[in-house]
Amino acid sequence: MNFNNTVTFTINETLPSFKELTASVADYWQDLIQSAIEKSAAMQKPLYFDKAFVLIEVTKPKHSDNSKLWDTSNRAINLIINNLKGVYFKDDNIEHLAFGVIGKWGDVPKTEIKILPFERFAKLIDN
């Protein structure tokens, strides 16, 4: 969905970790991401950003795996970024992309992706 110059879509699964990333898991997630992009594009023409800020929010059900509390930085973030480039922004280099990742506990596993103009994010961090 595009709202307020922001693209938002949700995948109803927790983004896997690098350790879980096999070829079949990567293919599965590529299909999930491409399907979410297609659904978003079917509702409204995709937005394109000269420089984008991508926010990835990963929700994992609390107590679903307490033996392995996971680190946000160990998620397979590149699965998302590599599928977004070329669609919403030209490349994933420093001239076209910045991103952030948030991990949280919740009732339902999901990965929410928000893509917005970098300028909106820059206003929050500029002094």
Rosetta blueprint (number, residue, H / E / L):
1 M L
2 N E
3 F E
4 N L
5 N L
6 T E
7 V E
8 T E
9 F E
10 T E
11 I E
12 N L
13 E L
14 T L
15 L L
16 P L
17 S E
18 F H
19 K H
20 E H
21 L L
22 T L
23 A H
24 S H
25 V H
26 A H
27 D H
28 Y H
29 W H
30 Q H
31 D H
32 L H
33 I H
34 Q H
35 S H
36 A H
37 I H
38 E H
39 K H
40 S H
41 A H
42 A H
43 M H
44 Q L
45 K L
46 P L
47 L L
48 Y L
49 F L
50 D L
51 K L
52 A E
53 F E
54 V E
55 L E
56 I E
57 E E
58 V E
59 T E
60 K E
61 P E
62 K L
63 H L
64 S L
65 D L
66 N L
67 S L
68 K L
69 L L
70 W L
71 D L
72 T H
73 S H
74 N H
75 R E
76 A L
77 I H
78 N H
79 L H
80 I H
81 I H
82 N H
83 N H
84 L H
85 K E
86 G L
87 V L
88 Y L
89 F E
90 K L
91 D L
92 D L
93 N L
94 I L
95 E L
96 H L
97 L E
98 A E
99 F E
100 G E
101 V E
102 I E
103 G E
104 K E
105 W E
106 G E
107 D L
108 V L
109 P L
110 K E
111 T E
112 E E
113 I E
114 K E
115 I E
116 L E
117 P E
118 F H
119 E H
120 R H
121 F H
122 A H
123 K H
124 L H
125 I H
126 D L
127 N L
